[in-house]
Amino acid sequence: MERLLLWLFPGDHHRSTASLVARAVLLLFLVAWSLNYFTVRLVDLGESPGVMHLVHLVFHEAGHTITAMLTNNRTLVVFMGSGGQVLVPLVITVAFYAKNQDAFSAAIGLWWTGHAVLDVAPYIQDARFLNLQLLSGGTGKEVEGHDWEYLLDHWHVLNRDIYIAANVATIGRFLMFIAFLWALGSSSAII
């Protein structure tokens, strides 16, 4: 059990009271802000995604662009939009954990990763309907589809879009919940 705790919370350093209070306030803010994400319907999340969607969008579009510079594989380029928005916070999570040995910051990165995964779910759910507004301002119907319509059709599972989206949303919510537990369990986060 001691090894597990050392693995989960590496480099536990004594922090100032101000640092502990700041971390506790940040954690409470994230929990309060995230409560809606655990109950919101994916259709509603797709229609009104919130401010974090704009953060995810930057890495989504960068994922397409960077992958397109590296390969001509259309499926990979299309997938790496969503892949990029999940991969960036995941890499940051690992960096905080492995390089800085900061479990609290890694937990916040894991929350971001979970949120990024959850942000993909409405897009997947919309694969057949193509009703979500895209970056271009139009919907998938108006611009001949979108990423997840192409991907699920390519993989011959377009008829499973709602099921896949629900599972992706569950994974995102689970990661966010685990992140909160990890941050709370981190001795750096407890006052």
N, CA, C and O of each residue as an XYZ file, in Angstrom:
764
protein
N       0.817     -1.191      0.000
C       0.000      0.000      0.000
C       0.866      1.262      0.000
O       0.546      2.247     -0.666
N       1.951      1.218      0.746
C       2.844      2.376      0.791
C       3.457      2.652     -0.576
O       3.601      3.808     -0.974
N       3.818      1.588     -1.296
C       4.378      1.761     -2.644
C       3.365      2.384     -3.589
O       3.706      3.238     -4.407
N       2.108      1.945     -3.468
C       1.050      2.516     -4.303
C       0.904      4.006     -4.029
O       0.786      4.799     -4.963
N       0.911      4.391     -2.764
C       0.799      5.807     -2.421
C       1.995      6.604     -2.928
O       1.837      7.726     -3.409
N       3.181      6.034     -2.824
C       4.372      6.720     -3.344
C       4.304      6.852     -4.863
O       4.765      7.842     -5.430
N       3.728      5.846     -5.513
C       3.598      5.902     -6.968
C       2.558      6.944     -7.378
O       2.780      7.696     -8.326
N       1.430      6.995     -6.677
C       0.371      7.944     -7.000
C       0.746      9.387     -6.674
O       0.338     10.320     -7.365
N       1.526      9.553     -5.613
C       1.862     10.892     -5.148
C       3.373     11.055     -5.012
O       3.888     11.172     -3.900
N       4.086     11.063     -6.145
C       5.549     11.175     -6.069
C       5.972     12.583     -5.657
O       5.236     13.554     -5.835
N       7.158     12.660     -5.111
C       7.753     13.968     -4.811
C       6.898     14.838     -3.921
O       6.824     16.049     -4.130
N       6.255     14.252     -2.940
C       5.419     15.019     -2.037
C       6.309     15.993     -1.247
O       7.114     15.587     -0.409
N       6.140     17.273     -1.538
C       6.950     18.302     -0.882
C       6.058     19.126      0.043
O       4.858     19.264     -0.198
N       6.630     19.651      1.061
C       5.872     20.538      1.930
C       5.613     21.823      1.160
O       6.517     22.397      0.552
N       4.390     22.251      1.196
C       4.005     23.455      0.473
C       3.593     24.520      1.475
O       3.196     24.218      2.600
N       3.693     25.755      1.050
C       3.269     26.863      1.901
C       1.753     26.812      2.068
O       1.044     26.195      1.273
N       1.289     27.455      3.088
C      -0.153     27.515      3.325
C      -0.853     28.180      2.153
O      -1.931     27.747      1.745
N      -0.252     29.225      1.610
C      -0.852     29.921      0.464
C      -0.989     28.976     -0.737
O      -2.005     28.997     -1.432
N       0.020     28.160     -0.974
C      -0.027     27.206     -2.076
C      -1.127     26.169     -1.863
O      -1.856     25.826     -2.794
N      -1.240     25.675     -0.639
C      -2.272     24.691     -0.319
C      -3.668     25.284     -0.484
O      -4.569     24.631     -1.010
N      -3.839     26.516     -0.033
C      -5.138     27.181     -0.161
C      -5.465     27.400     -1.641
O      -6.594     27.161     -2.070
N      -4.489     27.848     -2.409
C      -4.711     28.075     -3.839
C      -5.113     26.781     -4.545
O      -6.018     26.787     -5.380
N      -4.449     25.677     -4.216
C      -4.786     24.392     -4.828
C      -6.186     23.942     -4.416
O      -6.938     23.421     -5.240
N      -6.533     24.136     -3.164
C      -7.866     23.752     -2.695
C      -8.949     24.576     -3.392
O      -9.986     24.042     -3.785
N      -8.705     25.871     -3.543
C      -9.668     26.744     -4.224
C      -9.810     26.329     -5.688
O     -10.923     26.269     -6.212
N      -8.688     26.043     -6.348
C      -8.741     25.600     -7.734
C      -9.536     24.301     -7.859
O     -10.372     24.165     -8.752
N      -9.280     23.365     -6.981
C      -9.989     22.091     -7.021
C     -11.484     22.286     -6.788
O     -12.301     21.711     -7.507
N     -11.846     23.082     -5.799
C     -13.266     23.347     -5.534
C     -13.931     24.027     -6.726
O     -15.063     23.695     -7.075
N     -13.237     24.975     -7.352
C     -13.762     25.646     -8.535
C     -13.997     24.645     -9.661
O     -15.060     24.651    -10.283
N     -13.011     23.781     -9.930
C     -13.152     22.804    -11.009
C     -14.278     21.813    -10.753
O     -15.020     21.455    -11.667
N     -14.400     21.375     -9.510
C     -15.485     20.442     -9.170
C     -16.834     21.123     -9.394
O     -17.719     20.555    -10.035
N     -16.992     22.332     -8.867
C     -18.265     23.050     -9.018
C     -18.582     23.315    -10.486
O     -19.719     23.141    -10.924
N     -17.580     23.733    -11.234
C     -17.762     24.047    -12.653
C     -18.076     22.791    -13.457
O     -18.797     22.859    -14.452
N     -17.551     21.664    -13.045
C     -17.690     20.420    -13.796
C     -18.963     19.645    -13.499
O     -19.293     18.720    -14.241
N     -19.680     19.983    -12.457
C     -20.868     19.209    -12.088
C     -21.829     19.049    -13.260
O     -22.376     17.967    -13.471
N     -22.036     20.102    -14.011
C     -22.934     20.049    -15.165
C     -22.459     19.026    -16.208
O     -23.278     18.387    -16.869
N     -21.152     18.875    -16.349
C     -20.622     17.951    -17.362
C     -20.936     16.490    -17.049
O     -20.842     15.638    -17.933
N     -21.303     16.193    -15.819
C     -21.621     14.824    -15.449
C     -23.083     14.474    -15.722
O     -23.460     13.303    -15.674
N     -23.904     15.481    -16.008
C     -25.327     15.225    -16.230
C     -25.857     15.744    -17.561
O     -26.929     15.324    -17.995
N     -25.150     16.626    -18.202
C     -25.647     17.242    -19.433
C     -25.796     16.198    -20.545
O     -24.971     15.296    -20.690
N     -26.861     16.348    -21.317
C     -27.056     15.475    -22.478
C     -26.050     15.871    -23.558
O     -25.696     17.043    -23.686
N     -25.597     14.897    -24.326
C     -24.589     15.170    -25.358
C     -25.113     16.130    -26.418
O     -24.350     16.939    -26.946
N     -26.388     16.056    -26.733
C     -26.970     16.986    -27.703
C     -26.827     18.412    -27.193
O     -26.446     19.312    -27.941
N     -27.134     18.613    -25.917
C     -27.021     19.955    -25.335
C     -25.564     20.412    -25.260
O     -25.261     21.582    -25.494
N     -24.677     19.490    -24.935
C     -23.251     19.830    -24.888
C     -22.742     20.213    -26.273
O     -21.917     21.118    -26.403
N     -23.226     19.533    -27.303
C     -22.833     19.864    -28.670
C     -23.334     21.217    -29.122
O     -22.646     21.931    -29.852
N     -24.539     21.572    -28.686
C     -25.124     22.854    -29.088
C     -24.567     24.018    -28.292
O     -24.520     25.143    -28.790
N     -24.145     23.764    -27.066
C     -23.605     24.811    -26.205
C     -22.404     24.248    -25.440
O     -22.512     23.944    -24.252
N     -21.260     24.109    -26.118
C     -20.132     23.379    -25.539
C     -19.357     24.097    -24.438
O     -18.648     23.442    -23.674
N     -19.465     25.379    -24.335
C     -18.745     26.102    -23.285
C     -17.361     26.558    -23.716
O     -16.894     26.250    -24.813
N     -16.724     27.298    -22.828
C     -15.456     27.964    -23.138
C     -14.304     26.973    -23.353
O     -13.415     27.238    -24.162
N     -14.306     25.851    -22.652
C     -13.209     24.880    -22.835
C     -13.193     24.304    -24.240
O     -12.150     23.868    -24.725
N     -14.346     24.302    -24.891
C     -14.396     23.813    -26.274
C     -13.466     24.639    -27.167
O     -12.849     24.105    -28.088
N     -13.370     25.927    -26.895
C     -12.493     26.796    -27.684
C     -11.025     26.418    -27.486
O     -10.230     26.495    -28.423
N     -10.668     26.014    -26.274
C      -9.304     25.545    -26.000
C      -9.063     24.241    -26.767
O      -8.044     24.078    -27.438
N     -10.022     23.317    -26.653
C      -9.885     22.037    -27.362
C      -9.799     22.249    -28.872
O      -9.064     21.544    -29.564
N     -10.551     23.219    -29.375
C     -10.602     23.480    -30.819
C      -9.232     23.850    -31.382
O      -8.893     23.463    -32.501
N      -8.457     24.587    -30.621
C      -7.107     24.963    -31.075
C      -6.267     23.711    -31.322
O      -5.615     23.589    -32.358
N      -6.287     22.786    -30.367
C      -5.483     21.573    -30.491
C      -6.098     20.585    -31.483
O      -5.386     19.775    -32.076
N      -7.418     20.653    -31.662
C      -8.097     19.832    -32.657
C      -7.607     20.207    -34.059
O      -7.183     19.355    -34.838
N      -7.678     21.486    -34.348
C      -7.246     21.948    -35.682
C      -5.744     21.766    -35.875
O      -5.300     21.432    -36.973
N      -4.960     21.980    -34.827
C      -3.510     21.747    -34.915
C      -3.225     20.275    -35.190
O      -2.300     19.949    -35.935
N      -4.019     19.383    -34.588
C      -3.846     17.950    -34.833
C      -4.013     17.604    -36.300
O      -3.240     16.819    -36.849
N      -5.029     18.190    -36.943
C      -5.214     17.981    -38.382
C      -4.012     18.505    -39.162
O      -3.453     17.812    -40.011
N      -3.631     19.734    -38.858
C      -2.582     20.416    -39.622
C      -1.236     19.719    -39.486
O      -0.565     19.468    -40.487
N      -0.841     19.409    -38.270
C       0.463     18.765    -38.054
C       0.495     17.384    -38.682
O       1.481     17.012    -39.318
N      -0.576     16.623    -38.508
C      -0.606     15.276    -39.092
C      -0.589     15.345    -40.618
O       0.045     14.514    -41.267
N      -1.278     16.327    -41.194
C      -1.293     16.469    -42.651
C       0.099     16.785    -43.195
O       0.421     16.431    -44.330
N       0.921     17.449    -42.386
C       2.297     17.733    -42.821
C       3.168     16.482    -42.785
O       4.200     16.421    -43.454
N       2.754     15.484    -42.005
C       3.563     14.284    -41.816
C       3.123     13.085    -42.660
O       3.912     12.173    -42.910
N       1.861     13.091    -43.096
C       1.366     11.934    -43.836
C       0.256     12.336    -44.792
O      -0.390     13.370    -44.619
N       0.046     11.503    -45.803
C      -1.058     11.690    -46.735
C      -2.230     10.780    -46.386
O      -3.209     10.724    -47.132
N      -2.148     10.069    -45.271
C      -3.186      9.143    -44.852
C      -4.388      9.947    -44.345
O      -4.369     10.484    -43.237
N      -5.434     10.019    -45.179
C      -6.593     10.859    -44.849
C      -7.246     10.451    -43.530
O      -7.610     11.308    -42.726
N      -7.391      9.161    -43.308
C      -8.039      8.695    -42.085
C      -7.273      9.163    -40.852
O      -7.880      9.617    -39.881
N      -5.959      9.057    -40.882
C      -5.151      9.493    -39.753
C      -5.243     11.010    -39.569
O      -5.347     11.495    -38.442
N      -5.206     11.751    -40.669
C      -5.305     13.213    -40.587
C      -6.648     13.621    -39.975
O      -6.703     14.503    -39.118
N      -7.717     12.981    -40.416
C      -9.040     13.302    -39.888
C      -9.127     12.915    -38.405
O      -9.621     13.695    -37.591
N      -8.651     11.722    -38.056
C      -8.705     11.262    -36.666
C      -7.888     12.151    -35.736
O      -8.289     12.377    -34.594
N      -6.769     12.649    -36.196
C      -5.889     13.414    -35.315
C      -6.409     14.796    -34.967
O      -5.773     15.509    -34.191
N      -7.560     15.198    -35.524
C      -8.214     16.391    -35.000
C      -8.630     16.119    -33.564
O      -8.186     16.797    -32.636
N      -9.483     15.125    -33.392
C      -9.903     14.736    -32.044
C      -8.724     14.168    -31.267
O      -8.601     14.395    -30.063
N      -7.860     13.430    -31.951
C      -6.674     12.870    -31.298
C      -5.782     13.957    -30.728
O      -5.255     13.812    -29.625
N      -5.608     15.043    -31.466
C      -4.773     16.152    -31.004
C      -5.339     16.825    -29.772
O      -4.600     17.179    -28.853
N      -6.659     17.002    -29.754
C      -7.253     17.697    -28.604
C      -7.197     16.856    -27.343
O      -7.267     17.395    -26.239
N      -7.070     15.536    -27.489
C      -6.929     14.657    -26.323
C      -5.453     14.434    -25.993
O      -5.082     14.356    -24.822
N      -4.629     14.333    -27.007
C      -3.212     14.031    -26.820
C      -2.460     15.159    -26.101
O      -1.617     14.884    -25.247
N      -2.749     16.400    -26.427
C      -2.025     17.525    -25.813
C      -2.196     17.545    -24.286
O      -1.191     17.585    -23.576
N      -3.423     17.519    -23.754
C      -3.516     17.506    -22.288
C      -2.980     16.220    -21.671
O      -2.504     16.234    -20.535
N      -3.049     15.118    -22.394
C      -2.490     13.865    -21.873
C      -0.972     13.959    -21.739
O      -0.406     13.504    -20.746
N      -0.319     14.543    -22.730
C       1.134     14.736    -22.671
C       1.491     15.674    -21.523
O       2.477     15.446    -20.823
N       0.705     16.720    -21.324
C       0.951     17.648    -20.224
C       0.779     16.933    -18.879
O       1.548     17.164    -17.946
N      -0.223     16.074    -18.789
C      -0.441     15.291    -17.578
C       0.781     14.441    -17.253
O       1.269     14.435    -16.123
N       1.263     13.730    -18.254
C       2.430     12.863    -18.064
C       3.657     13.694    -17.691
O       4.450     13.282    -16.844
N       3.814     14.847    -18.311
C       4.969     15.705    -17.999
C       4.920     16.175    -16.546
O       5.932     16.127    -15.846
N       3.760     16.626    -16.089
C       3.645     17.050    -14.694
C       3.950     15.903    -13.740
O       4.577     16.096    -12.698
N       3.501     14.716    -14.107
C       3.699     13.573    -13.222
C       5.141     13.078    -13.264
O       5.781     12.933    -12.223
N       5.652     12.818    -14.472
C       6.971     12.195    -14.615
C       8.114     13.180    -14.392
O       9.076     12.870    -13.690
N       8.011     14.345    -14.976
C       9.121     15.300    -14.906
C       9.106     16.085    -13.597
O      10.138     16.219    -12.939
N       7.948     16.598    -13.224
C       7.865     17.455    -12.044
C       7.496     16.709    -10.772
O       7.613     17.254     -9.675
N       7.059     15.484    -10.910
C       6.577     14.687     -9.777
C       5.549     15.466     -8.967
O       5.604     15.524     -7.739
N       4.608     16.063     -9.696
C       3.565     16.888     -9.087
C       2.221     16.223     -9.348
O       1.619     16.416    -10.404
N       1.753     15.438     -8.381
C       0.514     14.682     -8.545
C      -0.697     15.596     -8.703
O      -1.596     15.295     -9.489
N      -0.734     16.699     -7.974
C      -1.885     17.593     -8.076
C      -1.995     18.182     -9.475
O      -3.074     18.171    -10.069
N      -0.897     18.693    -10.004
C      -0.920     19.270    -11.349
C      -1.221     18.214    -12.400
O      -1.921     18.485    -13.375
N      -0.692     17.008    -12.204
C      -1.006     15.909    -13.122
C      -2.495     15.583    -13.067
O      -3.101     15.288    -14.097
N      -3.084     15.632    -11.885
C      -4.520     15.374    -11.750
C      -5.337     16.422    -12.492
O      -6.346     16.092    -13.117
N      -4.918     17.673    -12.432
C      -5.610     18.730    -13.172
C      -5.447     18.481    -14.674
O      -6.386     18.697    -15.439
N      -4.277     18.035    -15.096
C      -4.073     17.662    -16.493
C      -4.965     16.497    -16.904
O      -5.475     16.468    -18.024
N      -5.154     15.542    -16.006
C      -6.040     14.413    -16.291
C      -7.484     14.889    -16.412
O      -8.237     14.387    -17.245
N      -7.871     15.855    -15.583
C      -9.207     16.454    -15.711
C      -9.366     17.059    -17.103
O     -10.385     16.856    -17.763
N      -8.354     17.802    -17.543
C      -8.382     18.433    -18.866
C      -8.486     17.355    -19.944
O      -9.243     17.513    -20.903
N      -7.741     16.268    -19.799
C      -7.806     15.172    -20.757
C      -9.224     14.594    -20.805
O      -9.778     14.381    -21.883
N      -9.802     14.345    -19.632
C     -11.163     13.833    -19.586
C     -12.160     14.778    -20.228
O     -13.067     14.347    -20.940
N     -11.990     16.057    -19.977
C     -12.865     17.066    -20.580
C     -12.709     17.056    -22.098
O     -13.696     17.184    -22.823
N     -11.489     16.908    -22.578
C     -11.248     16.847    -24.021
C     -11.926     15.627    -24.638
O     -12.499     15.711    -25.724
N     -11.858     14.498    -23.945
C     -12.535     13.284    -24.423
C     -14.041     13.523    -24.454
O     -14.699     13.198    -25.442
N     -14.592     14.091    -23.378
C     -16.023     14.376    -23.334
C     -16.424     15.338    -24.450
O     -17.515     15.213    -25.006
N     -15.572     16.281    -24.780
C     -15.854     17.255    -25.837
C     -15.980     16.589    -27.209
O     -16.658     17.121    -28.088
N     -15.349     15.454    -27.402
C     -15.419     14.730    -28.676
C     -16.761     14.010    -28.831
O     -17.245     13.841    -29.950
N     -17.360     13.589    -27.724
C     -18.558     12.743    -27.764
C     -19.735     13.341    -28.550
O     -20.343     12.617    -29.338
N     -20.089     14.628    -28.377
C     -21.203     15.154    -29.165
C     -20.917     15.131    -30.681
O     -21.825     14.950    -31.492
N     -19.675     15.313    -31.028
C     -19.232     15.283    -32.422
C     -19.450     13.877    -33.001
O     -19.903     13.731    -34.136
N     -19.127     12.859    -32.219
C     -19.346     11.476    -32.647
C     -20.844     11.210    -32.760
O     -21.300     10.620    -33.739
N     -21.607     11.643    -31.760
C     -23.047     11.408    -31.761
C     -23.733     12.049    -32.969
O     -24.786     11.584    -33.407
N     -23.150     13.095    -33.496
C     -23.721     13.843    -34.619
C     -23.342     13.258    -35.981
O     -23.701     13.829    -37.011
N     -22.631     12.143    -36.008
C     -22.083     11.615    -37.268
C     -23.151     11.359    -38.329
O     -22.920     11.654    -39.501
N     -24.288     10.831    -37.965
C     -25.346     10.594    -38.954
C     -26.231     11.816    -39.174
O     -26.735     12.023    -40.277
N     -26.423     12.624    -38.138
C     -27.366     13.738    -38.228
C     -26.753     14.986    -38.853
O     -27.431     15.727    -39.564
N     -25.463     15.217    -38.586
C     -24.708     16.340    -39.151
C     -25.354     17.696    -38.854
O     -25.410     18.577    -39.711
N     -25.841     17.840    -37.610
C     -26.509     19.080    -37.217
C     -25.605     20.072    -36.498
O     -25.942     21.253    -36.417
N     -24.468     19.624    -35.975
C     -23.605     20.534    -35.211
C     -22.996     21.600    -36.109
O     -22.635     21.351    -37.259
N     -22.897     22.794    -35.543
C     -22.243     23.877    -36.268
C     -20.739     23.636    -36.249
O     -20.163     23.336    -35.203
N     -20.116     23.768    -37.395
C     -18.679     23.541    -37.530
C     -17.939     24.871    -37.519
O     -18.556     25.936    -37.508
N     -16.639     24.803    -37.522
C     -15.799     25.994    -37.508
C     -16.108     26.911    -38.690
O     -15.998     28.132    -38.576
N     -16.490     26.329    -39.813
C     -16.800     27.103    -41.016
C     -18.062     27.941    -40.856
O     -18.314     28.846    -41.652
N     -18.858     27.643    -39.830
C     -20.106     28.362    -39.615
C     -21.314     27.575    -40.073
O     -22.435     27.845    -39.640
N     -21.099     26.604    -40.943
C     -22.189     25.760    -41.411
C     -22.265     24.475    -40.616
O     -21.463     24.242    -39.711
N     -23.226     23.648    -40.956
C     -23.345     22.338    -40.327
C     -22.721     21.285    -41.235
O     -22.344     21.572    -42.370
N     -22.617     20.065    -40.721
C     -22.090     18.978    -41.529
C     -22.920     18.723    -42.770
O     -22.382     18.306    -43.795
N     -24.212     18.962    -42.698
C     -25.097     18.796    -43.861
C     -24.731     19.773    -44.967
O     -24.827     19.460    -46.154
N     -24.313     20.955    -44.557
C     -24.026     22.015    -45.527
C     -22.634     21.910    -46.138
O     -22.381     22.467    -47.206
N     -21.733     21.201    -45.470
C     -20.361     21.120    -45.981
C     -19.928     19.684    -46.264
O     -18.741     19.361    -46.219
N     -20.905     18.831    -46.557
C     -20.620     17.436    -46.916
C     -19.975     16.638    -45.788
O     -18.965     15.969    -46.006
N     -20.542     16.700    -44.596
C     -20.084     15.864    -43.501
C     -19.056     16.523    -42.606
O     -18.713     17.695    -42.767
N     -18.571     15.726    -41.647
C     -17.505     16.187    -40.759
C     -16.649     14.991    -40.358
O     -16.886     13.869    -40.803
N     -15.663     15.240    -39.521
C     -14.656     14.225    -39.176
C     -15.260     12.881    -38.786
O     -14.911     11.847    -39.355
N     -16.160     12.903    -37.821
C     -16.661     11.630    -37.293
C     -17.643     10.954    -38.231
O     -17.797      9.734    -38.175
N     -18.296     11.693    -39.072
C     -19.120     11.060    -40.121
C     -18.195     10.283    -41.048
O     -18.474      9.135    -41.394
N     -17.095     10.911    -41.448
C     -16.126     10.234    -42.319
C     -15.516      9.019    -41.625
O     -15.473      7.933    -42.204
N     -15.047      9.191    -40.396
C     -14.357      8.108    -39.694
C     -15.260      6.905    -39.437
O     -14.878      5.773    -39.731
N     -16.440      7.136    -38.899
C     -17.325      6.021    -38.591
C     -17.811      5.329    -39.868
O     -17.982      4.110    -39.889
N     -18.032      6.101    -40.920
C     -18.398      5.490    -42.202
C     -17.233      4.668    -42.746
O     -17.429      3.553    -43.231
N     -16.029      5.212    -42.666
C     -14.825      4.513    -43.133
C     -14.615      3.200    -42.381
O     -14.188      2.203    -42.964
N     -14.919      3.209    -41.085
C     -14.751      2.014    -40.254
C     -16.010      1.134    -40.239
O     -16.072      0.141    -39.515
N     -17.009      1.510    -41.044
C     -18.253      0.742    -41.195
C     -19.039      0.618    -39.885
O     -19.645     -0.421    -39.622
N     -19.028      1.658    -39.078
C     -19.785      1.662    -37.815
C     -20.615      2.943    -37.659
O     -20.932      3.351    -36.541
N     -20.957      3.562    -38.767
C     -21.721      4.808    -38.709
C     -23.048      4.616    -37.973
O     -23.514      5.528    -37.289
N     -23.650      3.451    -38.107
C     -24.919      3.182    -37.433
C     -24.759      3.014    -35.921
O     -25.758      2.888    -35.212
N     -23.537      3.010    -35.422
C     -23.256      2.859    -33.982
C     -22.824      4.188    -33.346
O     -22.328      4.203    -32.219
N     -23.010      5.291    -34.062
C     -22.521      6.589    -33.592
C     -23.008      6.958    -32.196
O     -22.216      7.433    -31.381
N     -24.278      6.753    -31.899
C     -24.827      7.137    -30.597
C     -24.239      6.262    -29.493
O     -23.900      6.758    -28.419
N     -24.122      4.982    -29.755
C     -23.530      4.050    -28.786
C     -22.062      4.399    -28.526
O     -21.630      4.446    -27.374
N     -21.309      4.638    -29.575
C     -19.888      4.982    -29.437
C     -19.751      6.305    -28.675
O     -18.906      6.430    -27.788
N     -20.579      7.284    -29.023
C     -20.531      8.587    -28.350
C     -20.824      8.452    -26.855
O     -20.163      9.087    -26.033
N     -21.800      7.635    -26.505
C     -22.141      7.439    -25.092
C     -20.972      6.825    -24.338
O     -20.698      7.207    -23.200
N     -20.281      5.877    -24.963
C     -19.127      5.261    -24.308
C     -17.960      6.227    -24.197
O     -17.258      6.238    -23.186
N     -17.747      7.025    -25.211
C     -16.687      8.043    -25.162
C     -16.998      9.058    -24.058
O     -16.103      9.459    -23.313
N     -18.258      9.470    -23.954
C     -18.647     10.407    -22.893
C     -18.413      9.794    -21.518
O     -17.949     10.475    -20.603
N     -18.731      8.518    -21.371
C     -18.514      7.836    -20.093
C     -17.029      7.816    -19.743
O     -16.661      8.040    -18.590
N     -16.184      7.554    -20.717
C     -14.742      7.545    -20.482
C     -14.272      8.944    -20.055
O     -13.503      9.076    -19.103
N     -14.732      9.982    -20.757
C     -14.353     11.350    -20.401
C     -14.782     11.710    -18.992
O     -14.004     12.280    -18.227
N     -16.006     11.380    -18.651
C     -16.514     11.675    -17.302
C     -15.765     10.871    -16.241
O     -15.479     11.381    -15.157
N     -15.453      9.636    -16.548
C     -14.697      8.804    -15.615
C     -13.316      9.411    -15.358
O     -12.875      9.478    -14.211
N     -12.633      9.850    -16.414
C     -11.315     10.466    -16.252
C     -11.405     11.739    -15.406
O     -10.540     11.990    -14.567
N     -12.439     12.531    -15.626
C     -12.612     13.754    -14.832
C     -12.840     13.406    -13.357
O     -12.274     14.047    -12.471
N     -13.658     12.402    -13.099
C     -13.935     11.987    -11.727
C     -12.673     11.453    -11.048
O     -12.378     11.811     -9.908
N     -11.936     10.602    -11.748
C     -10.687     10.054    -11.206
C      -9.687     11.184    -10.944
O      -8.947     11.153     -9.960
N      -9.673     12.165    -11.820
C      -8.779     13.314    -11.626
C      -9.102     14.042    -10.324
O      -8.199     14.441     -9.588
N     -10.390     14.212    -10.043
C     -10.773     14.872     -8.792
C     -10.338     14.059     -7.582
O      -9.835     14.612     -6.604
N     -10.532     12.757     -7.650
C     -10.103     11.899     -6.535
C      -8.593     11.960     -6.354
O      -8.097     12.019     -5.229
N      -7.864     11.945     -7.466
C      -6.405     11.997     -7.418
C      -5.941     13.322     -6.816
O      -5.059     13.354     -5.958
N      -6.550     14.413     -7.281
C      -6.170     15.735     -6.757
C      -6.500     15.843     -5.267
O      -5.713     16.371     -4.480
N      -7.667     15.338     -4.898
C      -8.060     15.378     -3.501
C      -7.145     14.528     -2.644
O      -6.787     14.918     -1.532
N      -6.762     13.362     -3.158
C      -5.891     12.452     -2.423
C      -4.463     12.920     -2.332
O      -3.712     12.494     -1.454
N      -4.092     13.793     -3.236
C      -2.727     14.323     -3.210
C      -2.544     15.134     -1.936
O      -3.306     16.059     -1.654
N      -1.543     14.779     -1.190
C      -1.299     15.512      0.068
C      -1.035     16.987     -0.196
O      -1.147     17.816      0.707
N      -0.687     17.309     -1.429
C      -0.474     18.709     -1.781
C      -1.791     19.463     -1.886
O      -1.823     20.689     -1.780
N      -2.896     18.715     -2.099
C      -4.171     19.375     -2.300
C      -4.968     19.479     -1.016
O      -5.947     20.224     -0.961
N      -4.584     18.771     -0.010
C      -5.364     18.757      1.218
C      -4.823     19.794      2.183
O      -3.621     19.857      2.444
N      -5.695     20.577      2.690
C      -5.273     21.631      3.641
C      -5.267     21.049      5.036
O      -4.945     21.749      5.996
